[in-house]
Amino acid sequence: MSIELSVVIPTLNREESLCATIEHFVSRETYDRFEVIVIDQTASHSAETERYLASAASRIRLVRVDYRSLPRARNHGVRLAAGEVVVFVDDDVIPTDGFLAAHAAAYADPTIGGVTGPAVSPGAALVPMDRVPAEFWSALERRGAMRFDLDVAFDARWAVGCNMSFRRESILAVGGFDERFFDVATGEDAEFSHRLIQTGARIRYEPCAALVHLQQPSGGCKSTAAVDRRMMNATANIVYQHSRQRPMPRHFWPTLARHFRRDVLTRRRLATGAIVPGAWWFARGVAKGLVLGRKASVLPLLRASDVDAS
């Protein structure tokens, strides 16, 4: 017997891609037991999108909210979910045939607490195992690597936010998604995955649970702040993510150095003499993330007794 799934789609300021994502599930998805919950953080949609949402009203549960927070929207969807397993996708994805069936099938193994799968760019193909360097598998075993473009199944280090599912009871057991992540909420998926794995559950990467991630240049949780402030916020989230792990993971400093090289030591900054200001904003992000980590409560955000009044 198939298990019941709840597909949760947090959305913010998306139009055509949101409609296309919903349309896949209500018109083309062949799995037989699932619901679609859309947590809409958008202040106002285009007239065309509003018409589409009205036409799909009998096939989805649309919840309009007045906050802007990806992890909060995920928790909201979990509270409303009726399914045994909650599937999270972004509002700009194109799932492949058999997407939900692949997610559901993995849960036949009771040790599986979560499932993730490929999230490739448009036109990209999955990478076969014989083209994956041996170094990757060694790094995966050391919990220092992860990829979402492979055509082979394995136990994942974390689940990617645009394509992941978890048993609802497991989400509640670890307290839900951490709503202290802000702006684009970089790392909230990995931080949640870490807490889940700490309980002994496994996260399985299933190549058949694949989707194309459009990564729209506008909309979503992308900040409208200046480039340096966006970098500061992303850095703060990354530091906060790692500070939530005890002890601090060994790969934290190499990860931070990689982000510093990518975001600060750029050709543009070198050409314009903006290295020092960039380093200052980066340092502010590190400090902000460490402060968030020290203030973080260990109390769960979600409990099995939670009831949403929406």
C-alpha positions in Angstrom: 0.0 0.0 0.0 1.3 3.5 -0.9 1.9 6.0 1.9 0.2 9.3 2.0 2.4 12.3 1.2 2.0 16.0 1.8 3.8 18.2 -0.8 4.7 21.6 0.8 5.6 24.5 -1.5 6.8 27.6 0.3 6.6 30.5 -2.1 7.6 34.2 -2.2 7.2 36.6 -5.1 7.1 33.9 -7.8 4.6 34.0 -10.7 4.9 31.7 -13.8 7.3 29.3 -12.2 5.0 28.9 -9.2 2.1 28.1 -11.4 4.2 25.6 -13.4 5.4 23.9 -10.3 1.8 23.5 -8.9 0.5 22.4 -12.3 2.9 19.5 -12.4 1.5 18.1 -9.1 -2.1 18.7 -9.9 -2.1 17.6 -13.5 0.9 15.4 -14.3 2.0 13.6 -11.1 0.9 10.0 -11.2 1.3 9.0 -7.5 -2.0 8.2 -6.0 -2.0 9.5 -2.5 -0.9 13.1 -1.9 -2.0 16.6 -1.1 -0.5 19.9 -2.1 0.0 22.7 0.5 1.2 26.1 -0.8 2.5 28.5 1.9 2.3 31.9 0.1 4.3 34.7 1.5 3.7 37.0 -1.5 2.0 40.4 -0.8 0.3 40.5 -4.2 0.4 38.4 -7.3 -0.1 39.3 -11.0 -3.6 39.0 -12.2 -2.7 35.9 -14.3 -1.2 34.1 -11.3 -4.3 34.9 -9.2 -6.5 33.5 -11.9 -4.4 30.3 -12.0 -4.5 29.9 -8.2 -8.3 30.4 -8.2 -8.6 27.7 -10.9 -6.5 25.3 -8.8 -8.3 26.1 -5.5 -10.1 22.7 -5.3 -6.9 20.8 -5.9 -4.5 22.6 -3.5 -4.5 24.1 0.0 -3.4 27.7 -0.4 -2.4 29.5 2.8 -1.5 33.2 2.5 0.7 34.5 5.3 2.1 37.9 6.3 5.6 36.8 7.2 8.8 36.2 5.1 10.7 33.2 6.4 11.5 30.0 4.6 12.0 27.8 7.7 8.8 29.3 9.2 6.9 28.4 6.1 8.2 24.9 6.2 7.1 24.5 9.8 3.7 26.0 8.9 3.3 23.3 6.2 4.3 20.5 8.6 1.6 21.6 11.0 -1.0 21.5 8.3 0.2 18.2 6.7 -2.0 15.1 6.8 0.6 12.9 5.2 2.9 10.4 6.9 5.8 12.0 4.8 6.2 15.7 4.0 7.9 16.5 0.7 9.4 20.0 0.3 10.0 21.5 -3.1 10.8 25.0 -4.2 8.5 27.2 -6.2 10.6 27.0 -9.4 11.1 23.3 -10.0 10.1 20.8 -12.7 9.9 17.3 -11.2 10.6 14.3 -13.4 8.2 11.4 -14.0 7.9 9.2 -10.9 9.1 11.9 -8.6 6.8 11.3 -5.7 6.8 7.5 -6.1 10.6 7.5 -5.8 10.4 9.6 -2.6 7.7 7.3 -1.1 9.4 4.0 -2.1 12.5 4.8 0.0 10.4 4.8 3.2 9.8 1.1 3.0 13.1 0.9 4.9 12.2 1.9 8.5 15.7 3.3 9.1 15.1 6.0 6.5 14.1 9.3 8.0 14.6 11.5 5.0 15.0 11.4 1.2 16.7 13.8 -1.2 17.5 13.6 -4.9 18.9 15.3 -7.9 18.4 19.0 -8.3 20.0 19.8 -11.7 20.0 22.9 -13.8 17.9 23.0 -17.0 19.6 20.9 -19.7 22.0 19.2 -17.4 22.2 15.4 -17.2 22.9 13.2 -14.2 26.5 12.1 -13.7 27.1 8.3 -13.8 29.0 6.7 -11.0 32.1 5.9 -13.2 32.6 9.6 -13.7 32.7 10.4 -10.0 36.2 10.8 -8.5 37.1 8.4 -5.7 37.9 11.4 -3.6 34.2 12.3 -3.5 33.2 9.0 -1.9 36.1 9.4 0.7 34.9 12.9 1.5 31.3 11.7 1.8 32.3 9.1 4.3 34.1 11.8 6.3 30.9 13.9 6.0 32.8 16.6 4.1 31.1 16.5 0.7 27.7 16.2 -1.0 26.4 16.3 -4.6 22.9 16.5 -6.1 23.6 15.5 -9.7 24.5 11.8 -9.4 22.7 8.8 -10.9 23.6 6.4 -8.1 21.9 6.0 -4.7 23.8 6.5 -1.4 23.3 7.7 2.2 23.4 11.5 2.0 25.2 14.0 4.3 22.2 16.3 4.0 19.0 16.9 2.0 18.8 19.8 -0.4 16.0 22.3 0.4 14.5 22.4 -3.0 14.0 18.6 -3.1 13.7 16.8 0.2 11.2 14.8 2.2 11.0 13.5 5.8 8.7 11.5 8.0 6.4 14.0 9.7 7.0 12.3 13.0 10.7 12.7 12.6 10.4 16.4 11.8 8.4 16.9 15.0 10.8 14.7 17.0 13.7 17.0 16.3 11.8 20.3 16.7 11.2 21.3 13.1 13.2 23.8 11.0 15.1 26.5 12.8 13.4 29.8 12.3 16.5 31.8 13.3 17.8 31.4 9.8 16.9 34.5 7.9 17.1 36.2 4.5 17.9 33.4 2.0 18.3 31.1 5.0 21.5 29.5 3.7 22.2 26.2 5.4 18.8 25.7 7.1 18.4 22.4 5.2 21.8 21.1 6.2 21.3 22.1 9.8 18.0 20.3 10.0 19.5 17.3 8.3 22.3 17.2 10.9 19.8 17.1 13.8 17.8 14.3 12.1 20.9 12.2 11.5 22.0 12.7 15.1 18.9 10.6 16.1 20.2 7.6 14.1 17.9 8.1 11.1 19.4 8.0 7.6 18.9 10.4 4.7 18.8 8.6 1.4 19.8 10.1 -1.9 17.5 8.6 -4.6 18.4 9.4 -8.2 14.9 8.7 -9.4 13.5 11.4 -7.1 14.8 14.0 -9.5 13.8 17.5 -10.5 15.1 20.4 -12.5 15.8 23.5 -10.4 15.2 26.6 -12.5 16.8 28.9 -9.9 14.9 31.9 -11.1 16.9 35.1 -10.9 14.1 37.0 -9.2 11.6 36.2 -6.5 12.1 33.7 -3.8 13.8 34.8 -0.6 16.5 36.8 -2.4 17.2 39.9 -0.5 16.9 43.3 -2.2 19.7 44.6 0.0 23.1 45.7 -1.4 25.5 43.1 -2.4 27.8 43.4 0.6 24.8 43.2 3.0 23.5 40.1 1.3 27.0 38.6 1.6 27.0 39.4 5.3 23.6 37.7 5.8 24.6 34.6 3.9 27.9 34.4 5.9 25.9 34.8 9.2 23.6 31.9 8.3 26.6 29.7 7.3 28.4 30.4 10.6 25.2 29.9 12.6 24.5 26.6 10.8 27.9 25.2 11.8 27.8 26.7 15.3 24.6 24.7 16.0 26.7 21.5 15.7 28.5 20.3 18.8 31.4 20.1 18.5 32.0 22.5 15.7 32.6 20.3 12.6 36.2 20.1 11.3 35.2 21.3 7.9 33.9 24.6 9.3 37.1 26.7 8.7 37.8 25.3 5.2 34.1 26.0 4.4 34.4 29.6 5.7 37.7 30.1 3.8 36.1 28.9 0.6 33.2 31.4 1.0 35.7 34.1 1.7 37.6 33.4 -1.5 34.4 33.2 -3.5 32.7 36.3 -2.1 35.6 38.6 -1.1 38.6 37.7 -3.2 36.8 38.3 -6.5 38.2 39.9 -9.7 35.7 42.7 -9.4 36.8 43.6 -5.9 40.5 43.3 -6.9 39.8 45.6 -9.9 37.9 48.2 -7.8 39.9 48.1 -4.6 36.9 46.8 -2.6 38.7 43.9 -0.9 38.9 45.7 2.5 35.2 46.7 2.6 34.3 43.2 1.5 36.4 41.7 4.2 34.7 44.0 6.7 31.2 42.9 5.7 32.3 39.3 5.8 33.7 39.7 9.3 30.4 41.3 10.4 28.6 38.2 9.1 30.9 35.9 11.0 30.3 37.8 14.2 26.5 37.9 13.7 26.4 34.1 13.1 28.4 33.4 16.2 26.1 35.7 18.3 23.1 33.9 16.9 24.7 30.6 17.8 25.2 31.6 21.4 21.7 32.9 21.8 20.0 29.8 20.2 17.6 28.0 22.4 17.6 24.2 22.4 13.8 24.1 22.8 11.9 22.6 19.8 9.9 24.9 17.5 7.4 22.2 16.7 5.8 19.5 18.8 3.6 16.6 18.0 0.8 18.3 19.9 1.0 21.4 17.8 -2.3 22.3 16.1 -2.6 25.0 13.5 -5.7 27.1 13.6 -5.5 28.2 9.9 
